[in-house]
Amino acid sequence: MCGIVGYAGSESAAKVVYDGLKKLEYRGYDSAGIAVMNFGRIEVIKSVGRVEKLEKYAHILEGNVAIGHTRWATHGKPSTANAHPHSAGGITIVHNGIIENYAELKQKLVSEGEIFLSETDSEVIVRLIAKFYEGNLLNAVIKCAELLKGSYALLAICEGKNEIVAARYRSPVIIGLGDGCNFCASDEPALAGKCKHVCVLEDGDFAVLTADEVKICDSLGKEIKRQVWLNTAEPAALSLGGYPHFMIKELWEAPSTVKNTVSAFRQREEQIKDALSGVDKIILTGCGTAYHAALVGKRYFEELAGVEATVEYAGELRYNTPIISGHIVLIAVTQSGETADTVEAARLFKNLGAKVFAVTNSLHSEITRIADVVVPVAAGSEICVAATKSYSGQVSALYLLALQLSEKEVAKELLTELYGAPDLISQTLQDIDVYALAEMCARASGVYFLGRGIDYAVALEGSLKLKEISYLAGGGYPASELKHGTLALIDNKTLSAFIITDPDLAAKSANAVEQTISRGGMVAVITSLPEVQSQFAHRAEVVKLPECGKYLSPFASAAALQYLAYRTAVTLNRDPDKPRNLAKSVTVE
Ligand code: F6R
């Protein structure tokens, strides 16, 4: 949420920062700005809207040190005044996070005569740094940080100094270590192809970057070392590679994500097995799509391994009072590893003494520093704001975890089944015909996704994806709940899409389909079961999925619904990669 980039080196800093911001645009695209140090003076450009609006200026601005920002508005509407960078008294900053005590700090600064130019919480930061500045930027940033409550990934520059000072608390900052140049950014994609090594700041760290050196220190200014990693961000993942949108490209990468996740799991299998030994209760948590993957995971743990599992939204769980008894394990599912609610729920359980597993696509993220065990999802960079391939990766990682707890012989069979998941997804995407259904969605006044059991978990994902990128109202419900209220919404303009893949529950879901047809609603049936296909042929829009076992069905049905959402967004001329009001990596509350 909000992307920040900094560069100190010998190239045109504005251009380097502009390129980095383009790669971080999935973190927010309400406005963007760059500040460049040019012969000791700071020049700032800003614009409302997407980063590309800065392109022509980025090519003109001269200077070798720059910081930049792409914004997801939290405090203050998207406007030029609220766009970062913010400047005061020769200092300029960019900030990702939320300063929770900004009103109090602002009031004090105003009483001292400061005049604020924006509605942002971030402006208090620059005014405090300017107030504390006495010739040493690092010291001024440290003094300012002492007063801040909330979260920040912060970059500051000061007129006359060729350095960037970075600070981190509960919002990510990654440092890129180059040859004669150094970088800092919110996320690894900004550094793809730019430098060989990276290191990650931890909460409470500060860093001073120049072209030749990076010094990391604590709040006393004492130098500290952080682990240096190879920079694995791939430039290829950041290009469309011939696809019209990242969403469809990434959906097609779901099969390789599952394959790679299985291989990555193998490498950590022994450690994972040991850590799971004796577990008698599992709590799964996550937000949005990750939560939906966790709902599928619950079925795997209970039905394949016989271990009790519950699923909680991370944003709720973090404020609960959990009772830790027996061998309880928290499994936090998060693509980015930086989602504030998921990270804080994990921290709560860790502090209470529970074992924490992180199922994540980001191996240097905050969640990996909290977790006892990291279960990798090998999706590579996911650029589209809407998650696709990471969902398939998360579901496969949870399936593998459940197999670790199930009986040996059963596990062997189920593992062989999982090897079929990549082909199942490819076959689904190749054969599926959702054009007519996408047209129906686009015309409907509301779209409801319904299912039972594992199909209900997938219905929620289908509904979220459609809302997120098509802006169509609706919801996901258990098919059993329809008659308890939702049926009142059904008329000839509403569309109800039933997902039916579980043979044991098919007849029950079919009853709900019949009830909806009887009340004149538009109906779609998305099913892998031939008997259900024949039952509703000519009476509903039937979308055929490849036949598959119950536990593999989410790979097919979720891919189908993600593709349906994509087609609907394209039909409605929406940008599926950058839905309005949203951003990837929700690092704020
Ligand atoms: C939906 C989507 C979001 C994320 C959610 C959690 O398409 O992408 O709902 O799934 O914000 O993000 P992570 O997995 O990074 O914790």
Boltz pocket constraint, residues with backbone or C-beta under 6 A from the ligand:
constraints:
  - pocket:
      binder: B
      contacts: [[A, 286], [A, 287], [A, 288], [A, 289], [A, 290], [A, 291], [A, 333], [A, 334], [A, 335], [A, 336], [A, 337], [A, 338], [A, 339], [A, 342], [A, 385], [A, 386], [A, 387], [A, 388], [A, 464], [A, 465], [A, 468], [A, 583], [A, 585], [A, 586]]
      max_distance: 6.0
